[in-house]
Amino acid sequence: MATLTVRIPDDKHLRLKQLAESKGISVNKLIEELSTVALAEFDTHNRFKLMAGRGDAKRGLELLDKLDRLTD
């Protein structure tokens, strides 16, 4: 496991500490959870871009229209 040192303003550190305490976890665990979410969002965005580049724009718009009709 790697160690990472991050410099952040004192007020942000305090807020992160308060958030971690409210969740009943350590700041270390909180940062690990937040980084997992950030990486999942990054992977999802990249996967979407890759799939969109391979897809059919007309068909994609048709599906979005269908979704709009279903949610109205």
C-alpha positions in Angstrom: 0.0 0.0 0.0 1.3 3.5 -0.9 1.4 6.6 1.3 0.3 9.9 -0.1 1.0 13.3 1.5 -1.4 16.0 0.5 -1.2 19.7 1.5 -4.6 21.3 1.9 -5.7 24.5 3.8 -6.4 24.0 7.5 -10.1 24.9 7.2 -10.6 22.2 4.5 -8.8 19.6 6.7 -11.0 20.5 9.6 -14.1 20.1 7.4 -12.9 16.7 6.1 -12.2 15.6 9.7 -15.7 16.7 10.7 -17.2 14.8 7.8 -15.2 11.7 8.6 -16.3 11.9 12.3 -20.0 12.2 11.2 -19.6 9.0 9.2 -17.8 7.3 12.0 -14.6 6.7 9.9 -11.1 8.1 9.8 -10.0 10.9 7.5 -7.8 8.3 5.8 -10.8 6.0 5.1 -12.9 9.1 3.9 -10.2 10.1 1.4 -10.0 6.5 0.2 -13.8 6.4 -0.3 -13.8 9.8 -2.1 -10.9 8.7 -4.4 -12.9 5.5 -5.2 -15.9 7.6 -6.3 -13.7 10.0 -8.3 -12.0 7.1 -10.1 -15.4 5.4 -10.8 -16.6 8.7 -12.3 -13.5 9.0 -14.4 -13.7 5.4 -15.7 -17.4 5.8 -16.5 -16.8 9.1 -18.4 -14.0 7.5 -20.4 -16.1 4.4 -21.1 -19.0 6.6 -22.3 -16.8 8.6 -24.6 -15.4 5.4 -26.1 -18.8 3.9 -26.6 -20.2 7.2 -28.0 -17.3 7.3 -30.5 -18.3 3.9 -31.8 -22.0 4.5 -31.8 -24.6 5.7 -34.3 -25.5 9.3 -33.5 -29.0 9.0 -35.1 -29.8 5.9 -33.1 -28.5 7.5 -29.9 -30.8 10.5 -30.4 -33.7 8.2 -31.1 -33.1 6.4 -27.8 -32.9 9.7 -25.9 -36.2 10.8 -27.5 -37.7 7.5 -26.4 -36.4 8.0 -22.9 -37.9 11.5 -22.8 -41.3 10.2 -23.8 -41.1 7.5 -21.1 -40.2 10.0 -18.4 -42.8 12.7 -19.3 
